[in-house]
Amino acid sequence: QEGDAWWKSAVVYQIYPRSFADSDGDGIGDLAGITQRLDHLADLGVDVIWLSPVYPSPQDDNGYDISDYQDIDPVFGDLAAFDRLVAAVHERGMKLVMDLVVNHTSDEHPWFQESRDPRSPRRDWYWWRPPRDGSEPNNWGSFFSGPAWTHDPASDAYYLHLFSPKQPDLNWEHPQLRQAVYAMMRWWLDRGVDGFRMDVVNFISKDPALPDGAVTGDGPLGDGSPHFVCGPRIHDHLQEMHREVFARYPGRLLTVGEMPGVTVEQARLFTDPARAEVDMVFQFEHVGLDHGRHKFDLRPLRLTDLKASLGRWQTELADTGWNSLYWNNHDQPRAVSRFGDDSPRHRVRSATALATVLHLHRGTPYIYQGEELGMANAPFHTIDDFRDIETLNHYAQSLRAGEKPEDVLPGLRAMGRDNARTPMQWDASPHGGFTTGTPWLPVNPDHSEVNAAAARANPASVYHHYRRLIALRHGEPAVVHGDFTMLLPDDERVYAFIRRYGGTVLLVVANLSSERSAVPLPDGWQDAELVLGNVPAGEATDAADPAPPGHAVLGPWEARIHRRT
Ligand code: ISL
């Protein structure tokens, strides 16, 4: 019955509320700002909006540290503003998906505050352990630098936090905690929400023995991930969540589990409809290919590695399960800067080539706010320009370890999460039309050129290319349902593949390099219909430089979708 699930033909747009649109001039985006800008998304043609967290939060990790699951942070508005947003989204025929952050809460959540008392019935809702030899209970490091344990003098015990000390991990072994989470989820769904993007949800099951992890770096910290990534009871928990929550809203929801470290074999299990867990997962393989020892240790990306990775996910989830497709989000650098070429000469074409490739894969594409404008990484000069906890902690730790700022900063500039978090660029006015006040993070100075107003007025813009890709998905079943065959896996410049559905065959060829490239075409494609390209008619590449027989010549970052029926 999942064969024609509605989310297979849907396109999702991620909003990072803090940076989307500020209606009241405090420099921070809010719900009323989103509501005012919904026509931008309706015109683009997206089906679903995913909202990053808007719950009350001390904002230690920009809302991924939640202190109340059933309210709205005053900085974003209130429940009435939220209801107005949901109604306005639904009026336009779109759906709204919330971020569900239930691997951890804020340390300011009442559950954690109660849990600090060893006699509290909520003590075991979190992971408390006595000191081992007077220090941390095990050697795990946290994702935001330093140990994954913090000492609480109130009970002379440590609590586990895979992220910041202000994000204590919930203990999913506890049945009442699980039921409390399910009740909270139903409360939002009954309010009109259409599903959840589930933050690091493959971390919720830990090996209760909490064994030490292998030590790989220079310091004393170990890698605990084998003991919590897709842990022993993860499938039980998700199946229970499906029974207790998702199954009660049949045919209506979209559920996507964010799953760092998930393997494609595990992903098949998570997304097999017969197992009733989640609709799709966010996997991380393709966004780790340019990481060295850690994410800030830069390593050049090879296109052949990218194709091998994404191609394998296409193949392995062909018969069972479903892919989610993304180039970037609020944790990743901007796609055009990382996978494309954000220089003025190639920005538009590389952004549209990347979009063409991604949106023609089999799966549900996710667009991160500003990606549809070809927004680029921001010019961060010194450490004072950054706001993100992960970046700031990594910098401090590296300096403590004796590294020099000039050696650490390049990695932060390229990979830091603030690249994605500079405000949305609506127009060429001061602060890009994001706010009338002072933005919490400066708007990228390129907003004088790169902005929504300019893009909407220009049919050759990145924005209009995204519109055409979304329209193609909605109108051409082969984009949604076609099978996938990778071509030219060893080519370091060209990304090419075929989609086949019924009598329709689509050929996608994209030159993901800044040099013109001749592409050998499979037989019979010489005169095939061009469905969509990213080079305006009149700038045709072949005219200037005729292709050798059986080949197409693609200009720098040129991408084409051909069709045969
Ligand atoms: O960006 C990362 C650090 O290298 C990722 O590991 C990231 O932390 C991971 O993808 C989990 O992300 C999610 O949970 C975090 C939050 O900071 C991220 O914004 C969120 O997307 C903790 O809630």
Boltz pocket constraint, residues with backbone or C-beta under 6 A from the ligand:
constraints:
  - pocket:
      binder: B
      contacts: [[A, 61], [A, 64], [A, 65], [A, 101], [A, 143], [A, 163], [A, 199], [A, 200], [A, 258], [A, 260], [A, 295], [A, 330], [A, 331], [A, 390]]
      max_distance: 6.0
